[in-house]
Amino acid sequence: MAETESAAADVAAVDVAADPESHFKRKSNDIGWQWGRLFDPNNYSKVKCLLCGHESSGGINRFKQHLACEGTGVLHCPKATTEIKQKCKEDLDRPRKKKRDKAQAEADLRGGVVIAGREESEAESKAGSSSASDGSAASSQKLGPMDRWARLIDPKATREEAKRQQNINEALWKERTHQVQQYVARWIYNHGIAFNAIDNNEFIEMVEAIGCFGPGFRPPSQHDLREKLLVEEHARMKSLLQEREEGKNKNGCSVMTDAWTDMKRSIMNVCTHTAEGASFMKSKEMSDVSHTSEVIFKIVDKAIDELGAENVVQVVTDNASNNMGAKTLMLEKRLNIFWSSCATHTINLMLQGIGNLPRFKKTVDQAKAFTIFVYGHHRTLACMRSFTKEKDIIRPGVTRFATNYLTLQSLMDKKDALRKMVVDAKWEEIPDVKSRKGKDATATMLSTPFWKSVALCLKVFEPLVRLLRLVDGDVKPAMGFLYGELIKGKKEVKEAFGNVEKNYKDVMAIVDKKMKNRLDSPLHVAAYMLNPYYSYKEASIFDDPNVMEKFMLCCETYFKGDEEKEYLAVNEDFDKFRTRQGSFGKKMARSCEKFEFSPGIVLISAVSFTLFLNVYFILTNLLHFILNVSILVEALWRWSTNFAAYGY
């Protein structure tokens, strides 16, 4: 009891001067905080410059203007270097560029809407203009019958008269837009339509098409939606997929399978993936069939026959034992097709295994117990939010184990606020806090070993969660980075334990077990070696016997039956890549050493064929397959329900 009271006293009397760095630095990834600190911890808008000592108000964005020496309404930093100015300027320009690009994309989207007679109606209905909020050039607004309320600005009018008329037109346009938006909102509210249903290109096109048609538009009937329009849309979608069919015939594709089950039925989905994206192939009812290796093999084998064995380069599934059995059967029959395990599922199994180790499980369970207690009572929840400034401590992630990590991270970020909370009179006055669970929650927040364990958990989980985000994202192909980032993550985990083998041995055993024959396959290792981000920065990769062996195994599988191409790829083209001969030694190749480099986009573009890969045609085919076609489509899980329910 005395120990608890002592800890409470230490928390209550936080000495800011003892550690000003941690107290005044915002826990944010914004680049501005590298050179700025809060000089008032209760006011996030006031920032002090560490370079010149200037104290600015207006938040971190205005402070970055100070560092970038931009604008006339802010004092420029005299000690900011050219590098700092450039970094801050780029950071300030990024959201502006994003906003401009979004506006341009929407304008292009609206311009692509084709309605018969649109040109004539536009010529009659253009009136007024309004400047974009970001200061871009004025764009024409189509007001239609609004012309009776506003007129075109007279070119002979004085500047004051023209400006007055322009303001009137803009006010009328804003009011009319608001009235239309009210009708859209009313329809959404009354019929329970999800708000994110409007965040797509199809909604913008629909709105533009209705606006182009004008008054009197007759909406489609239910019969039209079920019959004629559905048939027409299906035909349009098939025509759009024709390009992907051509891509399959030219460069091959990946076949993906996944089982989807609810309380009533079980469905097996089969999809294909090319450089252009994923396509649904078929679904099969599996409720009355056991999901054995033989059954899965037959479904996949039949799909390959339908696509043409020469057009399929790999199969992607999760790591279930029945899928691994089907993999064995497939590799016995089709020697030139790869079978890859889902990277998201594999990394998730790593997180699960590590999280079940006693030393980590205890910490996770304590954190869960605390969050359950806080969120289980309205008064404790209100108290917590008052101390964390209305911020929650539970953060949902992609998977359950990623959620555990994010929750631990959130607790660590709010450590000071939570420790202050449990020693405050407001917390002690809550009746539920006096219960056994309440006392345990209080003791957890005041426990030094708990917070040390949380810090260790974050150091161990962070590399794997970062890798999970990489493979689960749709921004760029992950295949070229997966093996390399996994090696990097293993090093970081060892460093978290001080590189003491007995401390990290059990963690590494789990990672290596889940990784074996899944994420260290010849395909993954070949992608790692052929990615300039790794091999051009660390030439020793080319001397690693394990890497070279798996690269040759990959070539043997890919060029199965064609010994001449296999020889050229391994002995001639690869040597040119390794020694940077020809176009591999040019300046453009250096840009591929950055992590932002996307192999599936840059290396395989038409420009790269002529400028970067030059005449090395054999190795080019292998690069195209590894870095583009053979992307592990981790969104497979998320699509399963839609495929099963709607068929798209």
C-alpha positions, 0 to 999 in steps of 0.5 A, spaced: 500 500 500 505 504 501 509 503 495 502 504 491 502 511 495 509 513 493 508 511 486 502 515 486 505 521 489 511 521 484 506 521 478 502 527 481 508 531 482 511 531 474 517 535 474 517 538 467 524 541 468 527 534 469 525 532 462 523 538 458 525 534 451 519 529 453 514 533 456 514 539 450 515 534 444 509 532 441 508 525 439 507 526 432 510 524 425 510 531 422 517 533 420 516 540 423 517 537 430 524 535 429 526 543 430 520 545 434 517 544 441 511 546 445 513 552 450 506 551 453 504 544 453 496 546 454 496 550 448 498 546 441 498 552 437 504 555 440 511 552 438 518 554 439 523 554 434 530 550 436 534 554 431 533 561 433 528 561 439 522 564 435 516 563 439 510 562 433 503 561 434 498 558 429 500 551 430 505 546 426 503 549 419 505 556 420 511 554 424 513 550 418 512 556 414 517 560 419 522 554 417 521 554 410 521 562 410 515 562 406 510 568 406 509 575 408 505 574 414 510 570 418 517 571 421 523 567 417 528 563 421 535 566 420 538 559 422 534 555 417 539 551 412 537 550 405 536 542 407 531 544 412 527 549 408 527 544 402 524 539 407 519 544 410 517 547 403 516 540 400 511 538 406 507 544 405 506 543 398 504 536 399 497 537 401 496 543 396 498 538 390 494 533 393 488 538 393 490 540 386 490 533 383 484 531 386 480 537 383 483 536 377 481 528 377 474 530 379 474 535 373 476 530 368 471 525 371 466 530 370 468 531 363 468 524 361 460 524 362 457 523 355 450 525 355 446 526 348 445 534 347 450 536 352 454 540 348 448 545 346 446 545 353 452 547 356 453 553 351 446 556 353 447 555 360 454 557 362 454 563 367 458 566 372 464 563 375 467 562 382 475 561 384 477 555 387 478 555 394 486 553 393 487 559 389 487 556 382 484 559 376 477 560 375 472 555 372 466 556 369 459 554 373 453 551 369 447 555 372 442 553 367 435 556 369 439 560 374 440 565 368 434 569 370 437 571 377 444 572 375 447 575 369 454 574 365 459 580 368 459 585 363 466 586 360 465 593 359 464 594 367 468 597 372 472 593 376 468 595 382 462 593 378 464 586 376 467 584 382 460 586 385 456 582 380 461 576 381 460 576 388 452 576 387 453 570 382 458 566 387 453 567 393 447 565 389 451 559 386 453 557 393 445 557 396 443 553 390 448 548 391 446 547 398 439 546 397 441 540 392 445 537 397 439 537 402 435 533 397 441 528 397 442 528 404 435 527 405 435 521 401 441 518 404 438 519 411 431 516 410 434 510 407 440 508 411 445 509 406 452 509 408 456 515 408 462 512 404 457 510 399 458 517 396 466 517 396 467 514 389 467 516 382 461 513 380 457 517 385 460 523 382 459 521 375 452 520 376 451 527 379 454 530 373 450 526 368 443 528 372 446 535 372 447 535 365 440 532 363 437 538 367 430 538 370 425 532 368 429 526 369 426 520 370 429 515 375 430 508 373 424 503 375 426 497 379 424 493 373 430 497 369 435 496 375 433 488 375 433 487 367 435 492 362 440 496 366 443 490 369 445 486 363 448 493 360 452 494 365 454 486 365 456 487 358 460 494 359 464 490 365 466 484 361 468 489 355 473 493 361 475 486 363 477 484 356 484 488 357 485 484 363 484 478 359 489 480 354 494 481 359 493 474 362 495 471 355 501 476 354 504 476 361 500 470 365 496 471 371 496 469 379 490 464 381 487 466 388 483 461 392 479 463 399 474 459 403 468 464 406 463 461 411 457 463 415 452 459 419 448 457 413 453 456 408 461 455 405 463 458 399 470 457 395 472 463 391 476 463 385 479 469 383 485 471 378 490 477 378 494 481 373 498 487 373 491 491 372 488 488 378 484 482 381 478 479 377 473 475 380 472 468 376 467 463 380 464 461 386 463 454 388 458 452 394 462 447 399 457 446 404 456 439 403 463 437 401 469 437 406 475 442 404 480 436 403 487 437 400 484 433 394 478 437 393 481 444 393 487 441 388 481 439 383 478 446 384 484 450 382 487 445 377 480 446 373 481 453 374 488 453 371 485 448 365 480 454 364 485 459 364 490 455 360 496 452 364 501 457 359 497 463 362 498 461 370 504 463 373 502 462 381 497 460 385 496 464 392 492 461 398 492 462 406 497 457 410 491 452 412 494 445 412 489 443 407 492 448 402 499 446 403 496 439 401 493 441 395 500 445 394 504 438 394 499 435 389 499 441 384 507 441 384 507 434 382 503 435 376 504 442 374 512 443 375 512 450 372 507 453 377 509 457 383 504 456 389 505 462 394 502 463 401 498 469 403 503 474 406 498 477 411 496 470 414 503 468 415 505 475 418 499 474 422 501 467 425 507 470 427 504 476 431 499 470 434 505 466 436 509 471 439 503 474 443 502 467 446 508 467 449 507 468 457 511 474 458 508 478 452 501 474 453 501 477 461 502 484 458 497 484 453 492 481 458 493 486 463 492 492 457 485 488 455 483 488 462 484 495 463 481 497 457 475 493 458 474 496 465 474 503 463 470 502 457 465 498 461 463 503 465 460 510 463 463 514 468 470 511 468 470 512 460 468 519 461 474 520 466 479 517 461 477 522 456 477 528 460 484 526 461 486 524 454 483 530 451 477 526 448 482 521 445 480 513 445 485 508 447 482 502 443 485 503 436 482 497 431 487 494 426 487 490 420 487 484 424 486 482 432 493 481 433 495 488 430 489 491 434 493 489 440 499 492 438 495 499 436 492 499 443 499 498 447 501 503 442 496 508 444 496 506 452 504 508 451 502 514 448 497 516 453 502 514 459 502 520 463 495 522 462 493 515 464 497 515 470 495 522 473 488 519 472 488 514 476 491 518 482 486 523 481 480 524 486 476 524 480 478 517 479 477 515 486 470 518 487 468 513 482 464 507 486 466 502 480 474 503 482 473 501 489 471 494 486 477 488 485 477 490 477 478 497 479 483 496 484 487 492 479 486 497 473 489 502 478 495 498 480 496 496 472 497 503 471 502 505 476 506 498 475 513 500 473 514 493 470 508 493 466 510 499 462 517 496 461 513 490 458 509 494 454 515 498 451 518 491 450 512 489 446 512 495 442 519 494 440 518 486 438 511 487 435 513 494 431 517 491 425 512 485 424 506 490 424 510 495 419 511 489 415 503 487 415 501 494 413 506 493 407 503 487 404 496 489 406 496 495 402 494 497 395 499 502 394 505 498 391 507 491 389 510 488 396 513 482 393 520 486 391 520 488 399 517 482 403 523 478 404 528 484 405 524 487 410 523 481 414 530 480 414 530 487 417 525 486 422 528 480 425 534 484 426 530 490 429 527 484 434 534 482 436 536 489 438 530 490 442 533 484 446 540 487 446 542 482 441 542 477 447 540 470 444 537 467 450 532 473 450 530 473 443 531 465 442 523 463 443 521 469 439 526 468 433 524 460 433 516 462 432 518 467 426 523 462 423 518 457 423 512 461 420 517 464 415 520 457 412 517 455 406 512 461 406 516 467 405 523 465 404 521 461 398 525 461 391 520 467 389 521 471 395 528 471 395 529 472 387 524 478 388 529 480 394 535 480 390 532 483 383 530 489 387 535 494 386 533 497 393 537 492 396 542 489 391 545 495 389 546 498 396 549 491 398 553 488 393 554 482 398 547 479 396 550 477 390 555 473 394 550 469 398 550 462 396 542 461 399 540 467 395 543 465 389 541 458 390 534 460 390 534 465 385 536 459 380 531 455 383 526 460 381 529 460 374 528 453 373 521 453 375 519 459 371 523 457 365 521 450 365 523 446 359 527 451 356 534 450 358 536 456 353 532 461 356 534 459 363 542 459 361 541 466 358 537 469 364 542 466 370 549 466 366 548 472 361 543 477 363 543 476 371 551 478 370 549 484 366 544 486 372 549 485 377 555 489 374 550 494 372 552 494 365 549 498 359 542 501 362 543 498 369 549 503 370 545 509 368 543 515 372 535 513 372 537 506 375 539 510 382 532 512 383 530 505 384 535 504 390 530 508 394 524 505 398 519 509 395 521 506 388 515 501 386 518 495 382 511 493 379 510 500 376 517 503 374 521 497 372 515 494 368 513 500 364 514 501 357 519 506 358 523 502 362 523 496 357 527 501 353 531 506 357 532 501 363 532 494 362 534 495 354 535 489 351 536 484 356 529 480 354 530 474 358 531 477 365 526 482 363 520 477 363 522 474 369 522 481 372 516 482 370 513 476 373 516 477 380 515 484 381 508 485 378 504 479 376 506 475 382 504 480 387 501 477 393 494 479 393 493 480 401 486 484 400 483 477 398 480 476 405 477 483 405 474 481 398 471 474 400 464 476 403 463 481 397 465 475 392 460 470 395 454 475 396 454 479 390 459 476 385 464 481 384 
